[in-house]
Amino acid sequence: MNITSSRGEQILAAVSDSLTRLLGESYAGRDTIDTDDILRPVVNAIAERLPVTAVAVLMKSDLETLRVVHADVTNPGMNEFLDRYNAQMLRPNEVPTHGISRKVIETGGPVLIPRISVDQLQAMASELGRQYAAEAGMPIDVEYVGMLMVPMRVGPGIIGTLSLYDWGAHGTLTQADLDWVQKAADRVGIAVANAQLRNNAMDRAERVAAMSDVALAISSGQDSRATLKLIVERVVATLRVEAADVVLVDEDEGGMTVVAGTGFRSGFNTEIRGHVPSEAGKRWVIEHNIGTPSTLDWIGQSRRWMLGREGLRSYTAAPLMHGERFAGALEIFSRTDLEPDDEWLAFLDAMAALAAIAVNSPSARGARRRVSDPKAVARIAAPDLSERELEILHMVVDGASNRDVAEKLHLSENTIKFHVRQLLEKSEAANRTELATKAVQQGWV
C-alpha cells in the first residue's frame, strides 16, 4: 500500500530526519546510544503533528518487560498519567508485556480500532493497570478512543511496537495511516538494532581492554592491592555501575575482609571485616543472584548498615575461587536495578578470576607471609595517632590524594598536608608509599 496521507509523508520525513541527526551525532562522538534517545524524538515528532498520544515500546532482554516512551502534546495531562501508571507496573518507564502489545508482538500483525470504549480498552490491561486507572481516573473526560498499533520489525523479528491513541475517537486514525506508521516503526526498529549492535561492539572492546590491563598488571608483578584497586575501578567503569569491591575470606581467622573498593561515597569499605559467609551465602554468590544489599545476611550487619547509608539498592557478585575453595568475591553495587545479560556476567566472572590470580600470585602470597610471620617482618608498635590522623591514614593507604582527603573530610588541602607530615614523622616514613606499606604490614589500619 502506498502512503496516501500527506501528513503521513510529513511525519515520516520528520522521523527520518530526527533519527539521522541523532545517530550521526552519536557516531561522531563515539558514544554509546541509549535506546530511549531513539524512541523519544520519534514519539515527539508524531505527537507534535497529530492530536494523539504516541507510545513506543521496546522489549527488554527478558522478553516479558517492555521499555516505554510516550508523548502527547494535545493532552499533556496524559504524560503524567502514563508516567505514574508505568511506575506502578514495574519501575519508571517499564511495564510487563501484556494485552494488545503482547498480541501484536506475538502475531506480527497491526491492530487498528477506530473506535472503542475506554472501559473496553482498560479491560485489556493487566489487573494492576485496571486498578490504577480506576483509582487515578483518566486525566481527560472521554468515553471512546481510537487506537492504531503496529509491530516494530527488524527483518523477520519483532522488537517492540509503535502505537497511537486518539482520545475521543475523532476519526484521526484511519486505514490510510497504517502504511506510514508501519514504515516509521520499521525505521525505528532498524535504528535501535544498529545502535544495539554498535553498543555491544563498543562494550566488548572496552571489556577486552580492561581485562588486558589487569592481566598486564598481574604479569608485571604489581602489588596485589594496586591490582585489585585497578580491577574494581575498571569493573565500575566498564559495567557502568556505581560501586564495586573485593572481599577475601580467611577461614583460619574466621573472617572476611574488604581489601579494595571504589565508588563508595563515604569511602567506608576498605579493611572492613566481617564473618565468613555461610555455605548458603557462598552459593548465592556463585549463582550470580541479585538482591538488595541491606537484606542479605551474608554481607554482615555492619556492612549492611553502611551500604544502606550509601543508597545502594541492587547487588550481585562473582566468586573468587582457588581450585574448589571459595576465597572471596568481586561485588557489584548499583543505585538502580541491575539487569545483567550473559556477556555482562561473563566479563564479571573473568575479572573475578583475574582477581583470584592476583591475590594468589607468588608476590601476593609472599606479602601475606611477611605480614603474618613475626620473624619475617619485625613488628613495630603503632605510633600514637589522633582519631583524625588515623582517619587520614586509612585514606592514604587506600590511595587517596591530599585533595581527595580534603574533599571527603571538608578540610583544606594545607590542613591535610600538615596531618600527612605529622604521620610521616610519627611513623618515621620517608614518603606516602612507605607510610602506607608500613601501616598495612604492621597492622596499624
Secondary structure, 3 states (H helix, E strand, C coil): CCCCCHHHHHHHHHHHHHHHHHHHHHHHCCCCCCHHHHHHHHHHHHHCCCCCEEEEEEECCCCCEEEEEEECCCCCHHHHHHHHHHHHHCECCEEECCHHHHHHHHHCCCEEEEEEEHHHHHHCCCHHHHHHHHHHCCCCCCCEEEEEEEEEEECCEEEEEEEEEEECCCCCCCCCHHHHHHHHHHHHHHHHHHHHHHHHHHHHHHHHHHHHHHHHHHHCCCCHHHHHHHHHHHHHHHHCCCEEEEEEEECCCCEEEEEEEECCCCCCCCCCEEECCCHHHHHHHHCCCCECHHHCHHHCHHHHHHHHHHCCCEEEEEEEEECCEEEEEEEEEECCCCCCCHHHHHHHHHHHHHHHHHHCCHHHHHHHHHHHCCCCCCCCCCCCCCHHHHHHHHHHHCCCCHHHHHHHHCCCHHHHHHHHHHHHHHHCCCCHHHHHHHHHHCCCC
